[in-house]
Amino acid sequence: MPISRAQISTASGAKYMTQLCKHWSHRLAVEYNETTGRIAFDEERRCILHAAPDALELNVETASDEQLARTQETVVNHLKRFAFREDFGEISWRRLE
């Protein structure tokens, strides 16, 4: 199972994590609390989020490399839409598996 991680420096990590989780909770299986969120796009794709005081960590797990790239792009596009006042620059993903 391909897994990748992105670490984004921001003081609003918990806020953005909550926005992402609430946005997708209307049609997907989503769980979250103050520091951790889990979004299941389907049985083969999910995003695990961790909010720290100075960062937001995104972990994407999928069944294939093609799904990994597409899911990363989907998550980042939504994050940038919610965080339009912040310029994260290029968000880089690091492959874990």
Secondary structure as GFF3:
##gff-version 3
##sequence-region A 1 97
A	DSSP	beta_strand	3	9	.	.	.	ID=ss1
A	DSSP	alpha_helix	13	24	.	.	.	ID=ss2
A	DSSP	beta_strand	29	32	.	.	.	ID=ss3
A	DSSP	beta_strand	36	42	.	.	.	ID=ss4
A	DSSP	beta_strand	45	52	.	.	.	ID=ss5
A	DSSP	beta_strand	55	61	.	.	.	ID=ss6
A	DSSP	alpha_helix	65	82	.	.	.	ID=ss7
A	DSSP	beta_strand	94	95	.	.	.	ID=ss8
###
